[in-house]
Amino acid sequence: MRFEILRLDDIDGTPVDRTVVDAASVNRIVQQAASIGQRIWIRPADTTAS
């Protein structure tokens, strides 16, 4: 399964960057974001996107 991870703006919470990763990479990205206090939003990636 693939997930879309959006990095959110610190001020207003709007998405400023996005990446699509496999399930094995999600934990690493969450740990990195937590270590620097970065806000992220994780959701299943659209399966029709390439």
C-alpha positions in Angstrom: 0.0 0.0 0.0 1.2 3.5 -0.7 0.6 6.6 1.3 0.6 10.3 0.5 2.4 12.4 3.1 1.8 16.2 3.1 4.1 18.5 5.0 2.0 21.3 6.6 2.8 24.9 7.1 3.6 25.8 10.7 1.4 28.9 10.7 -1.8 28.0 8.9 -1.6 24.3 8.3 -1.8 24.4 4.5 0.1 21.7 2.6 3.4 23.0 1.3 5.0 19.7 0.1 3.8 16.2 -0.7 5.4 12.8 -1.3 4.1 9.3 -2.0 5.8 6.5 -0.2 5.3 2.8 0.5 4.1 1.6 3.8 7.6 0.6 5.0 8.7 4.2 4.7 5.9 5.8 6.7 7.4 5.0 10.1 10.7 6.6 9.2 9.1 9.7 7.9 6.9 10.0 11.0 9.9 9.7 13.3 11.8 12.3 11.4 8.9 14.7 11.5 8.4 14.1 15.2 12.1 14.8 16.0 11.9 18.3 14.5 8.3 19.1 15.4 7.1 19.1 11.8 3.4 18.8 11.1 2.4 16.2 8.6 -0.8 14.7 7.2 -0.8 11.0 6.1 -3.5 9.5 3.9 -3.8 6.6 1.5 -2.5 7.5 -1.9 -4.9 7.6 -4.8 -4.4 4.2 -6.4 -5.1 5.6 -9.9 -2.2 8.1 -9.7 1.1 7.2 -11.3 
